[in-house]
């Protein structure tokens, strides 16, 4: 295996069109594995189950096994309470990127899909996300943040979809302000992870159509397919994603679309056909999403053990050992639009684990299984699929997002989903000071508002007095002009 290079500031990853690139201009492909979550009994402790030495032990175990991976996906982190710097820095030394959550299972970081928009998006969620991003942007190996995981899974949960857009949009405005004011030198790509088996509109609407409608809604522009404008900070890409001048909000809410997929459940499966002769599950999904305007990844990938080769008595094993033969498919056949995968999982639900020895205790490494060995073997095959494309050679202007009006019409006509008006969603993007992470003092905003009113009144009195002095009658005091709106930036302490 090639020697491991530590991740430096110049190795941060950004989005350009439909692909991921490092700052040196080389394309980046995610080859990840889902990281285990500490047991519930540890989450009530002050450190919330975090032990840097134990977490890094797992990364060292994976490296020592010669697993050719480059990323892990985390599910529970508490950046408002816990300092993860040792873990992030240790991961960077091992050449490992980290995908972090930007919501939480409880507390202020919850985006409640049971609530319809706009109630599902509360100020405390933005404050949680903004403070988390300030922390995560300190580390170049933090690859991306997940703003929602399997939120819109049915018609009722779809009512919360505008909250995902509003939350992601506010985080982007906040990050752009950080870059503009010198509080950060990059922004963090945002992921939404969708459940591949999500349903809306009943059995008549196939799951691939649902996946396409979801990404179309989360990336649509207010005014449609307009002039592409690079989202830049100085001469360097920040989000690196193309956004649209007609879009009221300036940019696509999400940067990467993740699909949590559980298919590919047979050792006789191939890309084009399922074992029963129907179109292959990966092929049909690729067909549905290949023209999307942003990168696609499998944010979770792996068939349940209980389903793998279930009906094939000759190949079926007691453990349901997966062969992971889809890995070369994702990076070869689907490589024009897919930017990698996160295999599910080191430890977690028993139907998906790659390591044995009981539930992870948050301290010790577990024992690799044959399932893991198969995963490692398939990863070794894919070096020949590595792309040589560079950012300078890349042109992806053909793939532009849909009009929001068109997507909402499709959702209503096919699936009976009527969404809250996106333009009426609240925005909290200026609630947190980009330099300190503290909540902006409401009194400061009241003082500014009073200052603007006083300034306007003074101007009006001055003009009125002048008009009387020169004997002008029947003429507008402001001479047809109005005071322009003034946008004040937050004042750092």
C-alpha positions in Angstrom: 0.0 0.0 0.0 1.2 3.5 -0.8 2.6 5.6 2.1 0.0 7.7 3.9 0.3 11.4 3.5 -1.0 13.7 6.2 -3.9 16.0 5.2 -2.7 19.6 5.2 -4.6 22.9 4.7 -3.9 22.7 0.9 -5.7 19.3 0.9 -9.2 20.6 1.8 -12.0 19.3 -0.5 -14.5 21.5 -2.3 -17.3 21.0 -4.8 -17.1 22.0 -8.5 -20.1 21.2 -10.5 -20.8 17.4 -10.3 -17.5 16.4 -8.7 -15.2 16.9 -5.7 -11.8 18.4 -5.9 -8.9 19.0 -3.6 -7.4 22.5 -3.5 -4.5 21.3 -5.7 -7.0 20.7 -8.5 -7.1 16.8 -8.4 -10.4 15.0 -8.2 -11.4 13.5 -4.9 -13.3 10.2 -4.6 -14.8 9.2 -1.2 -13.8 5.7 -0.1 -15.3 5.7 3.4 -16.6 3.6 6.2 -19.2 4.4 8.8 -17.7 5.1 12.2 -19.3 3.4 15.3 -21.3 5.5 17.8 -20.4 5.2 21.5 -22.9 3.3 23.6 -25.9 5.2 25.0 -24.6 4.8 28.6 -21.6 6.9 27.7 -23.5 9.7 26.0 -24.7 11.1 29.3 -21.2 11.7 30.5 -19.4 15.0 30.3 -17.3 13.9 27.4 -20.4 12.4 25.6 -18.6 9.1 24.9 -15.6 10.8 23.4 -12.2 9.3 24.1 -9.6 10.5 21.5 -7.3 7.6 22.1 -10.1 5.0 21.6 -11.4 6.7 18.5 -8.0 7.0 17.0 -7.3 3.3 17.8 -10.0 2.4 15.3 -8.4 4.5 12.6 -5.0 3.0 13.3 -6.6 -0.5 13.2 -8.1 0.3 9.7 -4.8 1.7 8.5 -2.8 -1.2 9.9 -5.1 -3.7 8.2 -4.1 -2.0 4.9 -7.6 -0.9 4.1 -7.4 1.6 1.3 -9.9 4.1 2.6 -9.8 7.8 3.0 -12.9 8.9 5.0 -15.2 8.1 7.9 -18.7 9.2 8.5 -19.6 10.2 12.1 -23.2 10.1 13.4 -23.1 11.7 16.8 -20.9 14.6 17.8 -21.3 17.3 20.4 -19.2 20.2 19.2 -20.9 22.7 21.6 -19.7 20.6 24.6 -16.7 18.5 23.5 -13.3 19.4 22.1 -12.5 17.0 19.3 -9.3 18.6 18.2 -7.1 15.6 19.1 -9.3 13.2 17.0 -9.4 15.5 14.0 -5.6 16.1 14.1 -4.9 12.5 14.6 -7.2 11.5 11.7 -5.4 14.1 9.5 -2.0 12.6 10.3 -3.4 9.2 9.1 -4.8 10.8 5.9 -8.4 10.3 6.9 -11.2 12.8 6.1 -14.2 13.1 8.4 -17.9 13.7 7.4 -19.6 15.3 10.4 -23.3 15.7 11.5 -24.8 19.2 11.6 -27.9 18.0 13.4 -28.4 16.1 16.7 -30.6 13.4 18.0 -31.7 15.6 20.9 -31.4 19.2 22.2 -31.0 22.3 20.1 -29.6 20.5 17.1 -32.8 18.7 16.3 -34.6 19.2 13.0 -38.0 17.7 13.8 -39.4 16.1 10.7 -42.7 15.5 12.5 -43.3 19.3 12.3 -44.4 21.0 9.1 -42.5 24.1 7.8 -41.9 26.6 9.0 -42.2 25.2 12.6 -39.5 22.6 12.0 -36.8 25.3 11.6 -36.1 27.1 14.9 -33.4 29.6 15.7 -31.7 27.2 18.1 -31.0 24.8 15.3 -29.2 27.5 13.3 -27.2 28.6 16.3 -26.2 24.9 16.9 -25.2 24.5 13.3 -23.3 27.8 13.0 -21.3 27.1 16.1 -20.5 23.6 15.0 -19.3 24.9 11.6 -17.0 27.4 13.3 -15.4 24.5 15.2 -15.2 22.1 12.2 -13.7 24.6 9.8 -10.6 24.6 11.9 -9.6 21.3 10.4 -8.8 20.8 6.7 -9.8 17.1 6.9 -13.4 17.8 7.8 -14.8 16.9 4.4 -18.5 17.9 4.7 -21.4 18.3 7.1 -24.7 16.4 6.9 -27.6 18.8 7.3 -30.3 16.1 7.3 -30.3 12.3 7.4 -33.4 10.5 6.1 -35.7 13.3 7.0 -38.2 13.3 4.1 -39.2 9.6 4.1 -42.9 9.8 3.5 -45.6 12.3 2.5 -46.0 13.6 6.1 -42.3 14.1 6.6 -42.0 15.9 3.3 -43.8 18.9 4.9 -40.5 19.6 6.7 -38.5 19.8 3.4 -38.5 23.6 3.3 -36.7 23.5 6.7 -33.8 21.6 5.2 -33.5 24.2 2.4 -33.7 27.1 4.9 -31.2 25.6 7.3 -28.7 24.8 4.6 -29.1 28.2 3.0 -28.6 30.0 6.3 -25.4 28.0 7.0 -24.1 28.9 3.6 -24.8 32.6 4.1 -23.0 32.4 7.5 -20.0 30.6 6.0 -19.7 33.1 3.2 -19.7 35.9 5.9 -17.0 34.0 7.7 -14.8 34.0 4.5 -15.6 37.6 3.7 -14.7 38.8 7.1 -11.5 36.7 7.4 -12.9 34.3 10.1 -12.4 31.3 7.8 -10.5 30.6 4.6 -13.0 28.1 3.2 -16.6 26.9 3.5 -17.8 23.4 4.3 -19.7 21.4 1.7 -23.2 20.4 2.9 -24.8 17.0 2.4 -28.3 15.8 2.5 -28.5 12.0 3.0 -31.8 10.5 1.6 -33.2 7.0 2.3 -33.3 5.0 -1.0 -36.5 3.3 0.1 -38.3 6.5 0.9 -41.9 6.6 -0.5 -44.2 9.4 -1.5 -47.3 9.2 -3.7 -48.0 5.5 -3.1 -46.8 2.5 -5.0 -47.3 4.2 -8.3 -44.2 6.4 -7.8 -41.0 4.3 -7.9 -38.2 5.0 -5.5 -35.8 6.3 -8.2 -38.3 9.0 -9.1 -38.5 9.9 -5.4 -34.7 10.2 -5.2 -34.7 12.5 -8.3 -37.5 14.7 -7.0 -35.7 15.0 -3.7 -32.4 16.2 -5.2 -34.2 18.4 -7.6 -36.1 20.1 -4.8 -33.0 20.6 -2.6 -31.0 22.1 -5.4 -33.6 24.1 -7.4 -33.3 27.8 -8.1 -36.0 30.3 -7.7 -35.7 31.6 -11.2 -34.6 28.5 -13.1 -31.7 27.7 -15.2 -29.8 30.9 -15.4 -26.3 32.2 -15.8 -23.7 30.2 -13.8 -21.6 32.4 -11.5 -18.7 30.8 -9.7 -19.0 31.1 -5.9 -15.6 32.4 -5.0 -13.7 33.9 -2.1 -11.1 36.1 -3.8 -9.6 33.8 -6.4 -10.2 30.6 -4.6 -13.4 28.5 -4.7 -15.3 28.4 -1.4 -18.2 26.0 -1.9 -16.8 25.6 -5.4 -20.3 25.0 -6.6 -21.9 26.9 -9.5 -24.7 29.1 -8.3 -27.2 31.2 -10.1 -27.6 34.9 -10.4 -31.4 34.8 -10.6 -31.6 32.8 -7.4 -32.9 35.1 -4.7 -30.7 33.2 -2.2 -27.6 33.1 -4.4 -26.7 29.4 -4.3 -28.0 25.8 -4.2 -28.8 24.9 -0.6 -26.9 21.6 -0.6 -23.6 20.8 -2.3 -23.6 17.0 -2.2 -26.6 14.6 -2.5 -26.2 11.4 -0.5 -28.2 8.2 -0.9 -28.4 5.6 1.9 -28.8 2.4 -0.1 -29.4 -1.2 1.0 -29.7 -3.0 -2.3 -27.1 -5.1 -4.1 -28.1 -8.2 -2.2 -26.9 -11.0 -4.4 -23.5 -12.4 -5.4 -25.0 -12.8 -8.9 -26.0 -9.1 -9.1 -24.5 -6.9 -11.8 -24.8 -3.3 -12.7 -27.4 -3.7 -15.5 -29.6 -6.5 -14.2 -30.9 -7.9 -10.9 -30.9 -11.7 -10.5 -34.6 -11.8 -11.5 -33.9 -10.1 -14.8 -35.3 -6.7 -13.8 -33.2 -3.5 -14.4 -30.3 -3.4 -11.9 -31.0 -1.3 -8.8 -27.8 0.7 -9.1 -28.3 1.1 -12.9 -31.8 2.5 -12.5 -30.7 4.9 -9.8 -27.8 6.1 -11.9 -30.1 6.7 -14.8 -32.4 8.8 -12.6 -29.7 10.9 -11.0 -26.9 11.1 -13.6 -27.9 14.6 -14.8 -28.1 16.1 -11.3 -26.3 19.4 -10.9 -24.2 18.4 -7.9 -22.1 15.4 -6.8 -23.9 12.2 -5.8 -22.5 9.8 -3.2 -23.7 6.7 -1.4 -23.8 8.2 2.1 -24.5 4.7 3.4 -24.0 1.6 1.3 -24.5 -2.1 2.1 -27.1 -4.8 2.0 -28.4 -6.2 5.3 -26.7 -9.5 6.1 -30.1 -11.2 6.5 -30.9 -10.3 2.9 -27.6 -11.1 1.1 -28.0 -14.2 -1.1 -31.1 -15.0 1.0 -32.8 -17.0 -1.8 -29.6 -18.6 -3.2 -29.1 -21.8 -1.2 -25.8 -22.6 -2.8 -24.2 -19.2 -2.0 -26.0 -18.2 1.2 -23.9 -18.2 4.3 -25.1 -18.3 7.9 -23.5 -14.8 8.6 -24.9 -13.3 5.3 -21.4 -12.3 4.3 -21.5 -9.6 1.7 -19.0 -9.7 -1.2 -19.0 -5.9 -1.8 -18.7 -6.4 -5.6 -20.6 -3.1 -6.1 -17.5 -1.1 -5.2 -15.8 -1.2 -8.6 -19.3 -0.5 -10.2 -19.7 2.7 -8.2 -16.4 4.1 -9.3 -16.4 2.8 -12.8 -19.8 2.4 -14.4 -21.3 5.2 -12.2 -18.1 7.3 -12.1 -19.4 10.0 -14.4 -21.7 11.3 -11.7 -20.9 9.4 -8.5 -18.1 10.7 -6.2 -17.8 7.7 -3.9 -19.4 5.9 -1.0 -19.5 5.3 2.7 -19.7 1.5 3.5 -22.0 0.6 6.3 -20.7 -0.1 9.0 -17.7 -0.8 11.3 -20.2 -1.5 14.1 -23.9 -0.6 14.7 -27.0 -2.4 13.7 -26.1 -6.1 13.7 -27.5 -6.6 10.2 -24.7 -4.4 8.8 -21.6 -4.8 10.9 -18.1 -5.6 9.5 -16.5 -6.2 12.9 -17.4 -8.7 15.6 -17.0 -8.9 19.4 -20.3 -7.4 20.6 -21.5 -3.8 20.7 -18.6 -1.4 20.6 -17.9 -0.2 24.2 -16.4 3.1 23.1 -12.9 2.1 24.2 -11.6 -1.1 22.5 -11.3 -2.1 18.8 -13.4 -5.0 17.5 -12.4 -8.1 15.5 -12.7 -7.9 11.7 -15.0 -10.4 10.0 -14.9 -12.1 6.6 -17.3 -9.3 5.5 -14.6 -6.7 6.2 -12.0 -8.8 4.4 -14.2 -8.8 1.3 -14.6 -5.0 1.6 -10.9 -4.6 1.8 -10.3 -6.9 -1.2 -12.8 -4.9 -3.4 -11.1 -1.6 -2.4 -7.8 -2.9 -3.6 -9.3 -3.5 -7.1 -10.4 0.1 -7.6 -7.0 1.8 -8.0 -7.3 1.3 -11.8 -10.5 3.3 -11.7 -8.9 6.4 -10.2 -9.6 9.4 -12.4 -6.9 11.7 -13.8 -9.3 14.6 -14.3 -8.2 17.9 -13.0 -10.1 21.0 -12.1 -8.5 22.9 -15.0 -9.7 20.3 -17.5 -13.2 20.2 -16.0 -16.3 21.7 -17.6 -19.7 20.8 -16.1 -21.8 23.7 -17.4 -24.4 21.4 -18.9 -25.9 20.3 -15.6 -27.9 23.1 -14.1 -30.6 22.8 -11.4 -34.3 22.9 -12.1 -36.8 25.7 -11.5 -38.3 25.4 -8.0 -41.8 26.1 -9.5 -41.4 23.1 -11.8 -40.2 20.8 -9.1 -43.0 21.8 -6.7 -45.5 21.2 -9.6 -44.1 17.7 -10.1 -44.3 16.9 -6.4 -47.9 18.0 -6.3 -49.0 16.3 -9.5 -47.3 13.0 -8.9 -47.3 12.6 -5.2 -49.8 15.0 -3.7 -47.1 16.9 -1.8 -47.8 20.6 -1.4 -44.9 22.5 0.2 -44.7 25.7 2.3 -43.6 28.7 0.3 -39.8 28.7 0.4 -39.6 32.5 0.2 -41.6 32.7 3.5 -39.2 30.6 5.5 -37.4 32.5 8.3 -33.7 33.3 8.1 -31.4 33.4 11.1 -28.1 33.7 9.3 -27.0 36.8 11.1 -27.8 35.6 14.6 -24.3 34.4 15.4 -21.1 36.5 15.3 -18.7 35.0 12.8 -15.7 35.9 14.9 -16.8 34.9 18.4 -19.6 32.4 17.9 -21.7 34.3 20.3 -25.3 35.3 19.7 -25.5 38.8 18.3 -27.0 41.1 21.0 -30.5 42.1 20.1 -30.0 45.4 21.8 -27.3 46.2 19.3 -29.7 45.6 16.4 -32.3 47.8 18.1 -29.7 50.5 18.6 -28.8 50.3 14.9 -32.4 50.5 13.9 -32.9 53.6 16.1 -29.8 55.1 14.5 -31.2 54.6 11.0 -34.6 56.1 12.0 -32.9 59.1 13.6 -30.7 59.6 10.6 -33.8 59.5 8.4 -35.6 61.9 10.6 -32.7 64.4 10.6 -32.5 64.2 6.8 -36.2 64.8 6.5 -36.1 67.8 8.8 -33.1 69.2 7.0 -34.8 68.9 3.6 -38.0 70.3 5.0 -36.3 73.3 6.4 -34.4 73.9 3.2 -37.5 73.7 1.1 -39.3 76.3 3.3 -36.2 78.6 3.1 -36.2 78.7 -0.6 -40.0 79.0 -0.8 -40.6 75.9 -2.8 -44.2 74.7 -2.5 -46.0 71.6 -3.7 -42.7 69.7 -4.2 -41.9 66.4 -2.5 -39.5 66.9 0.4 -37.4 64.1 -0.7 -37.5 65.1 -4.3 -38.7 61.7 -5.4 -35.8 59.9 -3.7 -35.9 57.4 -0.8 -33.4 56.4 1.8 -31.6 53.2 0.6 -31.7 50.1 2.7 -28.4 49.8 4.6 -27.1 46.3 5.6 -25.0 46.4 8.7 -22.5 43.6 9.3 -22.2 42.2 12.8 -19.6 43.8 15.1 -17.1 41.4 16.5 -16.1 41.8 20.1 
